Amino acid sequence: MSASQNRNDSEPNLSHADQDQLLYLQREILESVAVNNDHQANLTKLCRAAESMLSNAAASIMLFDEERQYLNVRIAPSIPKEAIQQLDGLEPGPQAGSCGTAMYNRAPVFVENTSTDKRWQGFEQFILDFDTHACWSMPIILPGDNMIGSFALSSFEHRAPNEFQKKLLNICANLAGLTLQREEMEKDLWNMAHFDTLTGLPNRALLNQRIEHAVITAARQQQKLAVLFLDLDNFKNINDSYGHGIGDEVLIMVARLIHGCIREQDTLARNSGDEFVILLENISGTLEAYKVAQKILDTLSQSPPLEGTNTNLTTSIGISVYPDDAITADELVRNADTAMYQAKRNGRNAYSYYEPSLTEEIQQQLQVESELREALKFDEFELHYQPLFTGHDSKIIGAEALIRWNHPDKGQISPGLFIPIAEKSTLIGQIGTWVLKQACFQGKKWLDEGIEFERISVNLSMRQLVKGCCEQINVILKKTGFPANKLELEVTESLLMEKGMIAITELTQLQDLGISIAMDDFGTGYSSLHQIRTLPLNKLKIDRSFIMDLPESEEDAILARMIIAMGKGLSLAVVAEGVETFEQQQFLLNEGCDILQGYLLAKPMPANEIQQLFSQ
């Protein structure tokens, strides 16, 4: 029997040309699937091929969502985006168009007139909008009777399918199923190669890929990242005492607990055995890595043991930071591993940085942070005030409130030590609020005693300059009775640039209350003349780094002149801080600087001392 006779017997209603056409389609798609793992392209090619065999029609493939409740369009190269958006989320049912009904019945649906067929009731607007007059749909069913979606041909004219078109629809559904099955198999293979089968976490191979990519990103964007290497303490005892089954349950539980301690964008991977590795991307500094490590230590040690066991979970953690400790993925992991063993040697249930000095530095910072909390609680802070003098006649017109910490054991601690640590925590907001309240109370007391001054200046921190800042400060003013027009708030140039519109909105509202706004450390940031013009400002404070080498430094002299001229041109008062020599004073006076502040004129002093200065 010849091949043509065999085809005629199997497809008695198809011509030789039709059968050849279908065979060619199958061969083309199968070859494409075999050599090309771009399955989206293969599905597009299948739809285009079907459309070429049926004029005035569009092909589409819809698939179940993960919960197998709704259908979404996977590919429809000739259907408008607006139509796809309306089709997505289709729920299978007896009157769910052609695709939804075919999936509901697990059988082909051939609708030759969508406007009269009851299965298309409710889709009248879709029919009008997209000229869909006929639609034929075939379920896509994989081996094991697993129905995953449908293949459809939508026609722009009323018509019923002939035998060739039914066969085309059936073959396309089968080819789509084959392509999607291949895609799923490759996905499973990829997951097997990159994910741990026990915990479902990324494995070492995927972790290395992510660290390598993170290093490239961090280098390009000048960011820091950290790698944390974790090893469970005494895990062998759990396996020996309860068996590997319980050991596996412990590992699964540990993976879940650790995952709850990191951000969504971070990576937790199982390295091997009872070792886990965490990648923290885009961190602000080493303290942030510590906080994650400490949270993990606390979470594991406080977790209840598995039922029927006495498993007390602790871990040792090593930390390495890019670019401080290493600049490659391998080095970061290796150094974190080395640091982990140091944590083991230190007694387990602990963390250690690759650089021992970093561990000590973080511990010192934490000690200071803890003592700052105590200082707030037991009122160990006080304010000193540094006078502000007019440039032309050296008259005292106000003062800047500066915090001082009187530690019960260590004596007075420099703000240069504790303010940067407070800024890295949430404490700077509380400290800033305390300073503002105390300055307002003191200012009101002076006014009640008949002491006159223009303004008391207070620094505003990053934690304070947030949405609602104006309202909070207004509450403090009302509570203390201090007039708004006697208060000046200093914000740094970098803070203004970072906060953007939030800063502008809040500062504008504060200015409307009568509060003066000064830009501190001016000249050290990146603001432009245009930005300065649009900001709600009353004063510019020349950063002390431009004052200290005056008048010898020609560059600093030029910058100081420019800032003073800019201030005058914008009708802003200009303050020079850090004036420590007579020569600096004379230069600034000659250039027309409005206000001077510095040790040459007066050091910061307690409230009672500056009160005498005000009286004089």
Buried (B, 14 or more C-beta within 10 A) or exposed (E): EEEEEEBBEEBEEBEEEBBEBBEEBBEBBBEBBEEEEEBEEBBBBBBEBBBEBBEEBBBBBBBBEEEEEBBBBBBBBEBEEEBBEBBEEBEBEEBBBBBBBBBBBEEBBBBBEBBEBEBBEEBEEBBEEBEBBBBBBBBBBBEEEEBBBBBBBBBBEEBEBEEBBBBBBBBBBBBBBBBBBBBEEEEEEEEEEBBBEEBEBBBBEBBBBBBBEBBEEBEEEEBBBBBBBBBBBEBEEBBEEBEEEBBEBBBBBBBBBBBEBBEEEBBBBBBEEBBBBBBBBBBEBBBBBBBBBBBBBEBBEEBEEBEEEEBBBBBBBBBBBBBBBBEEBEBBBBBBBBBBBBBBEEEBBBBBBBBEEBBEBBEEBBEBBEBBEEBBEEEBBBBBBBBBBBBEEEEBBBBBBBBBBEBEEEEEBEBEEBBEBBBBBEBBBBBBBBBBBBBBBBBBBBBEEEBEBBBBBBBBBBBBBEEEBBEEBBEBBEEBEBBBEBBBBBBBBBBBBEBEEBBBBBBEBBBEBEBBBBBBBBBBBEBEEEBBEEBBBBBBBBBBEBBBEBBEBEEBBEBBBEBBEBBBEBEBBBBBBBBBBEEBBEBBBEBBBBBBBBEBBBEBBEBEBBBEEBEE
